[in-house]
C-alpha cells in the first residue's frame, strides 16, 4: 500500500473507532459537506453530515455495547473497502422490533471514497436479513444432556 492509501485507511478506522466509542459527533468533521450515503436496499441515496448522523442515531438508539472486527481491508487510489463484523446488544427499538436484550452480530461490506482528506462517500451492504433473524428468532433452550446409550 502507499502512504496515501494508508492515510485513507487510518481516516476510516478513526471514524469507526469514534462510532464504536459513542462519539459520532466527532466523525462529522471528517465528512465532506456533500457526503453521500448509499445503503443497499434503501430507496434512495442520502446526502450530508446530518443524514449520516441520523443513521448513526437510529443504530445507537437500538444497539449498545457496539464493537467491530475488521476481517479484510483494501485500499486503492481514493477508495477503501472493509469487511466488518459488528457485535452489539439490542437494547432499543429497531425497525419495529422492541429491545430483546440479545447480543447480535452481523457482517457489513463497506466501501468508502476519500476526497481531499475527508470521507466523501460510503456504500454499505450489511447483512440485515441475518440481523433481523437474530432479533426475531424464538429463544432456544439448550437441550438436556442425554444419559442413555449413544447408539
ABEGO torsion letter per residue (X at the ends): XBAAAAAAAAAAAAAAAAAAAGBAAAAAAABBAABBBBBBGBABBBBEAAAAAAAAAAAAAABBGBBBBBABBBBBEABBBBBBBBBBBBABBBGGBBBAGBBBBBBBBBBBBBBGGBBABBBBBBBAAAAAAAAABBBBBBBBBBABBAX
